[in-house]
Each structure stands twice: as C-alpha cells, then as structure tokens.
C-alpha cells in the first residue's frame, strides 16, 4: 500500500500546480492540468469560426467551449490558434509541464515477443474494429462533465509507468488499473455513446472490451470485463452500470483497466477523475 501511495504522488507530480483554472488572456480561457497526459476545457474567443491545436482542427461548440489534451509524451509547448469571422487570428502558446513517470529499470534484456501467424490472424480484425470505433463521431457531451471513477478500489497500475530493460524502454502502461473481484460493477465515468462492445467473443488481449465516446474526440476503453451490459449505439449516462470487472483477455487476475484517448493522444484518467476516493 505504501508503494502505491508513493507512486500516486509521483503520478500527480507536475500536475497539481497546473490543476487550477488558467486564464490565458482576454480572448482565450482554459482550465485543467496543463501537463503531459492532461486534458483542458476551454472557451474560444467570440466569433471563432475555426480552432486549431498545432495545426489540427479542434471542434468548438456553439457557446465557444472546446476540449484539448496532451499525450503522455507531449513536448513542452503547444499552440492554439483561433480564426475569427472578421479574418483575424488569435494565437495562444501553451507551456506543457513534464511528468515524473514511474520508471522501473531492469538489468536484463527485454524478452522477445513471439507473434504466431494464428495470433496475427486473430488480432488483425480486432485492431480494425478498434480503429473503426475510434473513428466514430457522436453527439455525446460527456467531455463537458467532471469525470467520476468507473469503480472505487485500490489502484494497482498507474498511467505512464514503464519498464526499461538495459536502456531499452518497453511499452508504457496506457491506462489505470483498479483492483476488484470478478463481477464487481463498472459504471460510466461520464455521459457517452457506446462505439464498441465485444460482449460475445473476447478480444485476444483486451478480453471483453467496451469503448465509449464522450464527444469531441474523447473516448474511454474498459478492458478485461467479465460482462458487458450495453450495446453499440446506446447512450449511457454518468454513473450508469455498463459492465463488470473480470480477467478476460491477457490479464493476470481480475481488475478493471481504464484507458482514455483524445484523438490519437493517450491521456491519464486520474487527471480527469481526480484522486481515488478514500485514498485507495
């Protein structure tokens, strides 16, 4: 428990000072953790007809509200540019704080992975389904909400943690793991639309995989479920039961893996939901 308490403090390092609302000037307002793996809610200047982040279009609601986020490995700066109806452009630079990731250094070579033809044959259509689900655009408004934890429990894995084998980095952990018994309920962390529900046949790695779109490019993925209680196309409300904890797919025991992405950027669910209640 002490080890994970310390790891949680590391996960929050670099984000705590940036979590308060940040005013970037009279034309832009943004609020949220301005850090790697963080997401920001913002308001664009009045009269904005197009908004870009580092040259990529960002959707803006009619009231000027928008969402942006930064990948785990995002660089130190980003640039928001709003093009106004009168032809003017308003630009705001953003300084992205680095994170102190939990790194475990292993004095041994990385174990080679073996991908058989049979595995690749199974995996290809699964990856295609995941890509297709991420490409779905919905009218969900969950991105505007304060997220809640899909279940309350001990954090057994932190976003961004990584092993380095004799100087060679392995893949980092792309979500948070929450310990729990098989069958424990999982709820929607925010409003959204179900875009993938592998309820009948578990995926080779993710097991029974559920993906929810929260709108504006923000999505959640729930892995290793023992049961899925919703289907593609369903609109779910924050707090609604969507499935149950399990150990399907490649898992060493029952737990919930909650991953989040904003477009192609992997982000930290902990920064959206806040510290786990009761200090777990």
N, C-alpha and C positions, 0 to 999 in steps of 0.2 A: 504493500500500500504506500509506504514512504517513497519507493522508487517511482511510482506513477504520479504521486503528488508533486515530486520534484520535476518530473517530465512535463506535467501540466503547466507548471510555472515557466518552463522553458518554452512551451508551445505558445504561451501568451506573451513572452518577451518580445519587445519591439512593437506590440500591438496595443498595449494598454494606454500608452500616452497618445495614440492616434485614434482611440475609440470615440472620443468626444466629437461633437459636431465641429466641422471645419468650414469656415467661411472663406471662399477663395476670391472674394471681390463682390462688387455690386451686381455683376452680371451673372455669376455662377454661384451656386451653393451646393456643397457636398457634405455628407455625413457618413461616418463609418470608419473602420480601421484601415488607414492608408498604409498598407503593408502587404508583403508577399502573402498570397492566399486569402486576401481580404476582399470584401465587396463594399461598394459605396452606393448610397442612394443620393441622387442629385436633382437639382432644379436648373433647367437651362434658361438662358436669357429670354426675355419676352420677344416674341417674333421669330424664334428659331424655326427654320424650315429644314435644316439638316444638321446632325451632330455626328462627329467622328472622334474616335479614340485611336491615336496613332494611325490615322488614315482609314480606319474601318468604321462603317456606319453603325450608329447606336440608336435603337428605337427610342422615341420620345412620345409620351402620352400627351393628350390634349392640354393637360394642366402644366406641361413642362417637365414632369417628373421622368427620371430615367435611372437606369442601373448600369454600373460598370464594375468590373472585378479584375483582379490581378493574379496571374498564375503563381504557383509555388516558386518558380524560378524566374519571376519577372525581374527586369532590370531596374535600375534606380530611378528612372524618370519615365513619365508618360505625358502625352499632350492631348488635351481636349480642345476641339475647335467647333464652334457653333457658327453656322452660316445663317445670317438673318435675311428676312424678306426684302430689306432695302439694299441688299448686296454686301453689307458689311460682314466681316468675320471677327468673332471674338474668341481669343485663344487664352487658355489657362494651362500652365505647366503643373504637373503633379509630381511631388517627390515621394517615392515608394520606399518605405522603411524595410530593411532586410530583417529576416527572422533567424533566430538561433535554433536551427533544427537539431533534433536528437539524432546524433550520428554514432553508430557502433562500428568500431574499426576491428576487423578480423584479420589476424595474421595467418591467413591461409588463402589459397586461390579459390576463386568462385567456382562452384560446382557447375559443370557443363549441363545445359538443358538438352533433353532428348525429345525431339518432336517427331513422332512417327507419322507416316502417311495417313494412318487411320485417325490419329488425333487431328491433324490438319484438315482432313475431310469433314470432321465434325465441327471444327472451330470456324471454318470459313463462313458457313451460313449464319452462325451465331453472331460473328462480328458484323456481318451485313445487316442483321436485324437491329443490332445496337446502333450502327451508323444511321440506319433509316429512322429509328426512333428519335435520335438526337436532331435529326433534320426537320422533325415535325414542328410546325409553328401553331400555337394555340392562343386563345384569348385569355389565358389564365392571368390572374392578378396577384398570385401569392408572393411574387417578388417584392410587393409593396409592404408586406407584413413583417412583423418581428417573428422570426422562426422559433419554434419550440423543439425540444428533443423528441425524436420519434419513440423513444422509450427511455426510462430512467434506470440507470445501472452503472456499474463500475466501468470506467474507460480502460479497455485492455489493449488499445492500439491508437496511436496518435497520427494525425495527418503530417506528412512530410518526413517522418522518420525514415532512416536509411542505413543500410549496411555498406561498408567499404571493405572490399577484400584485397589486401595488399596493394592499396592505392587505386583499385578499380571499383567505382561505385556501382552498386546494384540498383535495381528499381526502387524508388521511394514508395512509401505507403500512401495511397491516393485517397484515403478517407479516414474516418474514425471507427474504431471497433468498440462495441458496447456489449459487455458480457451479459448473458441471460440464459435461462433454461429454455429448452425446446418447447414451443407452444406459447411462450410469453407474447402478449400483444404488441404490435407495432402500429403506430398511428402516423398520420400525415403531419409533417412539420409545418406545412403551410398549404394554402389552397393550391390546387393544380389540376391537371388533366393527365390521366394515365396514358402513356405512349407505348409502353411495352409491359407485358405481364407473362412471363414464362411459367405458367401455372401447371401445365400438363407434363411437360418434359423439362427437367432442369438442364441448364447450360453446364458445359464441362467444368468451367472454373467458377462461375458466379452462382451456380445452383439455380434455385428458383429466384429469378431476377425480376424486380419490379422497378420501372422507371417512371417518374412523374415530372411533367413540365410545369414550371411555376410561372412561365411567361418571360418575355424579353431576354431569351437565351439562357435562363437559369433553370437547371434541372437537378433532380435528386435521383440516386440509384440506391436500391436496397438489395443486398446480396445475401445468399445462403438461407433464404427464408424456408420455413417448413410448410408454409401455406400462404397463398395469395387470395385476398378476399375481394379484389376489384378486377375489372377487365379493361382492355384498351378502349379509350373514348370516354370512360367515366370521369365526371367532375368530382373531385374529392375536396372536402372541407378540412381546414386545420383541426387536428385532434381526432379526426375520423379514423376508425380502425381500418387498416389496409392489408394486414397480414400478420404473420407470427414468426418469431425467432426460430432459427433452425441451424443445421450444419450441412446443408446440401452443397454440392459442388466441391471445390477444393478448400476444405476447412478442417482444422484440427479439433474443433469442438463447437458446440452451439454458441453463436454470438450474432449480433447484427453489425454488418459493415455498411456504413452510410457514407456514400461518396457524393460530391457535388461538382458540377461544372457550370461555368458561364461561357457559352460558346465552346471554344477549344481550351479554355483556361481551367485547370484543376484548382479548386478553392477549398478552404478549410471550413467544414460545417461548424466547428466550435466557435468560430468568429461570428457566425450568423445567429447561433442559438445561445451563445454565452456559456459561462461555466455550468457544469452539470449540477443540478440542484442537490443539496445536502452534502456537497463536497465530494461526491463519489468519483 
